[in-house]
């Protein structure tokens, strides 16, 4: 027996699932598992160093880029205060201009004393 009110309740006939390309499935799996992040983090580190310069580049390192927020670890509180207080806006503008494809909208600095 079929339900005469099925269409009114929002039920529609289900279509059979179409097969997916293996390449698309693999790329989704890689993105889901985060397997491409190692290479991405290295690219972020290079972008950061090119903008921050040698001095700040040696005393800091990119932790991650999440939802447009670039998290940068710094070696000590003096560097953290200098970057956050005096250089944050100019560094952000340079990153946005030179690396627009990264879509960075904010930089956050975090104290990471284990940086070498």
MOFENPE-V157422 format. One record per residue. SS is DSSP state (H for helix, E for strand, - for the rest). PHI is phi as a letter, one per 30 degrees, with the letter a starting at -180 (NA if undefined). Layout:
SS|PHI, SS|PHI
This chain:
-|NA, -|c, -|d, -|d, -|c, -|e, -|d, -|d, -|d, -|j, -|d, -|b, -|d, -|d, -|c, -|d, -|d, -|d, -|d, -|c, -|d, H|d, H|d, H|d, H|d, H|d, H|d, H|d, H|d, H|d, H|d, H|d, H|d, -|i, -|d, -|c, H|d, H|d, H|d, H|d, H|d, H|d, H|d, H|d, H|d, H|d, H|d, H|d, H|d, H|d, H|d, H|d, H|i, H|d, H|d, H|d, H|d, H|d, -|c, E|b, E|a, E|d, E|c, E|a, E|b, E|b, -|h, -|i, E|c, E|d, E|c, E|b, E|d, E|b, -|d, -|a, H|d, H|d, H|d, H|e, H|d, H|d, H|d, H|d, H|d, H|c, H|c, H|e, H|d, H|d, H|d, H|d, H|d, H|d, H|d, H|d, H|d, H|d, -|b, H|e, H|d, H|d, -|h, -|d, -|c, E|a, E|b, E|b, E|c, E|b, E|d, -|b, -|d, -|d, -|d, -|c
